[in-house]
Each structure stands twice: as C-alpha cells, then as structure tokens.
Amino acid sequence: MHMAEVKKNKILVTGGCGYIGSHTVVDLLDNGFEVVSIDNNIRSKPGAVHLIESITGKQIKNYAVDLCDKAATKKVFEQESGIAGIIHFAALKSVPESVQKPLLYYRNNLESLINLLELSAEFEIKNFVFSSSCSVYGNTKDLPVTEETVLGEAESPYANTKQIGEDIIRAHAKTADGRFVLLRYFNPVGAHESGRLGEDSTDVISAVVPRITGTAIGKFKEMVVFGKDYDTRDGTCIRDYIHVMDIANAHTKALQFLQKQGEGIDHKIPLVFNLGTGNGVTVLEAIQSFEKVSGEKLNWKFGDRRPGDVVSIYANNDKARSMLGWEIKRNLDTMLRTAWVWEKKMNAKA
C-alpha cells in the first residue's frame, strides 16, 4: 500500500485542459486547492494550462498521459504523492461521433475510469468525483428531472458510457474504502468572465451555444435548428443551459463536502447530484438571448430532426443547493454574453 502523507488540498483533475475541467481547475485554485492535471490533449489544447495560470496567478502541472494506459497513469500517481481527491472529467463526449464509433467510446470512457478507480484504491485516495451527464436519463417524460428519476434507455453510445460509468462506480463503492459523488450535468455553456478561458475543443461542434457564436462570427455559414415540430412551446428542443463557472463551483463544493462530511455519510452508495438551473430553454430562446446581448442578427434556418436528440430535459437542483450549499449565480444572458466575448477573442487570435 502507498502510505503517502495526504495533502488535504491536493486534487488530481483528469481532463484539466478540457472545457469544464479547465474552468473547474480555476475554481479549485481560487478556493485554495493545489491542482495536478492529466490530459493527453486529444480533444483539448495544452495552452489551457497557461490560460488558467494567467487567470489565477497559480501554477498547475499537466501530464499528457492517456488514462487508458494504466502503467503510464500509475507513474503520475507515484510522482504526485499525497493526492486527497480526484475529479474525473476526461472522456470523449461527442454524441454524433459516438453513434459512428461506438467501440472507441466504450473503450476510452470505461477503461480510463476503471484504471483510475483501481489506482485510487491502491494509492488510498478517498474522495472521487465523477463527471456524469443528464443524458443518463434518456428521453424521460418525468420533468423536471430529480436524482430519483428512473434512468431511461440511453439515446447514444456516449450517454450509455455515462450510465455504465455510474454503474461501475456504484458496484465499486459497495466494497471500496472511498467516497464517491456523481455529478449529472445538464448543458454547460459560456466562458470565464475574464474572457481568457472558454470552450476550445477540437471536437466537431454540435452543441447549440458554440454553434450560435460560431455562426455569428462566420465560422459556419448558418446555424441549423434541428427539428421544429417537437412537443414544446415553440417546437424546438428544450435544454437546461448552465454557466460553466457555476458547474465548476459545484465540483469544488462536492470535494469540500466529502472532506467535511466524509465520515458521516454512508459511502457504500455514491451521492448523485443534478447540476442544472432548473429552467428549460428552447433553441429559439437561446438564439433570442444571443441576439439581445450581442446586437447581432443570427443567420439560422430549420432542418430535420437529428438522431439521438432528447426532446426536452431540465433539472430539479434542490439536492445540490441544500446539501452542497451550491448557488447559481449566472443567468442565460450572462451565459451567451460570456460565450460571445470568448468567441470574438478566439477569432482575433486566429
């Protein structure tokens, strides 16, 4: 067993150069944690580390290691002794790509998780926070979604890897000497208020907000709104958009909760929290908010429905608010304004 001196504030973040990961690293550093990242940058950019440092004035080390390579990952654990907690973001996350390449998604997303769970047990790291997704609920009729909502059938292999990931952690938690939190994100959008950090992924962009800002800046000729005959108030899909820094802060709060309450909870069962605002927003409402805050007219048109899309989903977030003391501080206009500032900044750089 590796009995290293545990540093209460040393956190390993996987996928720390990715969108939610990098913003969470900022929030952790702002809250007095020390952060080590593992990110092989296949879908993220290594430059995120410098952006994080420029915002926080603190240094972080990123190891460009593939988490599916257990031996290489173990070396990081050996080098970085005393880790108090792990936040596991690293995963492939494109719904359309997962439909095209399911085996890639199952291998990457599940093998990396299993390796991390084995290593956290071996190195006696007690606190583990897992990035899950509201996609685990499938096409649920039960709205708003609570943590007790029965999981539906996954609409994509990506969503299924999140369901299986949760199952793996649930089974592991029954006998493991650790404490586990599953955070189910709704739709994280926007960028850090400094304008220095945002979503800069090499994924094909299918998400609504980057599509809106990308179209407005001229990266895409037009925006296609997929489907106009859904059973919603304006016929377009409903999502629960939430500012990425609000999501980031929930991870910090979850770790603080585990460290503080850790002994007092039954950690044979992972704690599950929905992270959403509780407000469903249609695609057309998101476009209207963008046009309002940017003063730009967006070039968009309707297209056919897209396979794998859930009609409507939004969260009941009472549990995270009451147990973690989590607060939502940024509204839809702020989400789109910060996303637009970031898009213009990236465009100026390009």
MOLINFEN-V862353 format. One line per field, one symbol per residue. phi: phi as a letter, one per 20 degrees, with the letter a starting at -180 (. if undefined). A space follows every 10 residues. Layout:
phi: ???
This chain:
phi: .eeeffegde dedemfefff gfffggffff dnedcddcbe lfccdffggf fgfffemcec ddeedeffef ffffgffffd fnfeacddeg aecegfffff cgfgfffffe ffffgfffff ffeleedcdd fdbffffmee eecffdfegf feffebggff ffffgffffg ffffdeebcc cddefedfbn bfffmecaec deffedffff ffffffeofc fbdeeenccf ecfcndfdcd ebfgfffgff fffffffffe egfedfefcf edcedbende cegfffffff fffemeeeec bfcfgdfnee fbbbeedgff fffemecedc egffgfffff gfgfffffff
